Amino acid sequence: MEILGINGSPRTGGNTEILLDAMLAGAEEAGATVSSVKLSNLDVSPCRACDSCKRTGECIQKDDMQDLLSKMKECDVWILGTPVYWWGATAQLKAFIDRWYGIDREFFRNRKAVLIIPLGSSNPKTAQHVLGMFEDIFAYLGMKQIGILLAPGVYERGEAKKRSDLIEEATRLGKSFGTIK
Ligand SMILES: Cc1cc2nc3c(=O)[nH]c(=O)nc-3n(C[C@H](O)[C@H](O)[C@H](O)COP(=O)(O)O)c2cc1C
């Protein structure tokens, strides 16, 4: 079982990172092989809508997306993390998702995905558009959402560390992914 974390937050030591690390540690404890990338450390340009991919089958932009896709291909579970930014996902996460446009839908079918979504507001409804976006994308591509960690009420960098409820939930979810077939 190989699990890949994809962190869409640009913040070092941020809440997405803390919860993702806890989830990956749980999965590793349960026997999975884990790795993670941080999109803000990678060069993943936004889609240019040139439709070159529709003609040739691959994106005209040569950046870190090709390597990331090969990694994703090898992994059984993708953990996608983004904080809520302006009721939506971060620009880094959105640029990454937009690049899925050029990829054969077969690549995504039956892929297992997990979401980590921290947000400053204590009202979970603030994450409704991010949740709705993922729900629709996963349904469209035939993916399976196998877990979600919604973390309202964490605003400052590192705040999630003090939230034992969130850390425990992240670890518990991670352990459950470590053993799925
Ligand atoms: C540009 C920006 C926009 C934000 N927009 C929202 C928002 O609309 N709603 C909200 O609840 N929190 C918002 N926040 C707060 C973040 O969701 C919160 O700080 C989160 O814990 C950040 O996660 P991270 O530490 O992984 O980056 C925003 C933060 C930034 C920097």
PDBQT file of the ligand as one rigid body, heavy atoms in Angstrom, charges set to zero:
ROOT
HETATM    1  C1  LIG A 201      -5.252  34.152   1.803  1.00  0.00    +0.000 C 
HETATM    2  C2  LIG A 201      -6.008  33.506   2.919  1.00  0.00    +0.000 A 
HETATM    3  C3  LIG A 201      -7.383  33.372   2.824  1.00  0.00    +0.000 A 
HETATM    4  C4  LIG A 201      -8.114  32.755   3.845  1.00  0.00    +0.000 A 
HETATM    5  N1  LIG A 201      -9.464  32.621   3.706  1.00  0.00    +0.000 NA
HETATM    6  C5  LIG A 201     -10.176  32.006   4.694  1.00  0.00    +0.000 A 
HETATM    7  C6  LIG A 201     -11.603  31.846   4.557  1.00  0.00    +0.000 A 
HETATM    8  O1  LIG A 201     -12.228  32.241   3.589  1.00  0.00    +0.000 OA
HETATM    9  N2  LIG A 201     -12.261  31.213   5.576  1.00  0.00    +0.000 N 
HETATM   10  C7  LIG A 201     -11.620  30.746   6.696  1.00  0.00    +0.000 A 
HETATM   11  O2  LIG A 201     -12.266  30.183   7.567  1.00  0.00    +0.000 OA
HETATM   12  N3  LIG A 201     -10.263  30.863   6.832  1.00  0.00    +0.000 NA
HETATM   13  C8  LIG A 201      -9.531  31.482   5.858  1.00  0.00    +0.000 A 
HETATM   14  N4  LIG A 201      -8.168  31.606   5.979  1.00  0.00    +0.000 N 
HETATM   15  C9  LIG A 201      -7.486  31.000   7.160  1.00  0.00    +0.000 C 
HETATM   16  C10 LIG A 201      -6.894  29.614   6.840  1.00  0.00    +0.000 C 
HETATM   17  O3  LIG A 201      -7.871  28.726   6.320  1.00  0.00    +0.000 OA
HETATM   18  C11 LIG A 201      -6.285  29.030   8.127  1.00  0.00    +0.000 C 
HETATM   19  O4  LIG A 201      -5.295  29.886   8.617  1.00  0.00    +0.000 OA
HETATM   20  C12 LIG A 201      -5.727  27.629   7.920  1.00  0.00    +0.000 C 
HETATM   21  O5  LIG A 201      -5.452  27.037   9.162  1.00  0.00    +0.000 OA
HETATM   22  C13 LIG A 201      -4.447  27.677   7.096  1.00  0.00    +0.000 C 
HETATM   23  O6  LIG A 201      -3.939  26.379   6.923  1.00  0.00    +0.000 OA
HETATM   24  P1  LIG A 201      -2.349  26.141   6.746  1.00  0.00    +0.000 P 
HETATM   25  O7  LIG A 201      -1.706  26.513   8.064  1.00  0.00    +0.000 OA
HETATM   26  O8  LIG A 201      -2.206  24.730   6.393  1.00  0.00    +0.000 OA
HETATM   27  O9  LIG A 201      -1.901  27.048   5.626  1.00  0.00    +0.000 OA
HETATM   28  C14 LIG A 201      -7.426  32.247   4.986  1.00  0.00    +0.000 A 
HETATM   29  C15 LIG A 201      -6.034  32.379   5.066  1.00  0.00    +0.000 A 
HETATM   30  C16 LIG A 201      -5.331  33.008   4.061  1.00  0.00    +0.000 A 
HETATM   31  C17 LIG A 201      -3.814  33.134   4.177  1.00  0.00    +0.000 C 
ENDROOT
TORSDOF 0
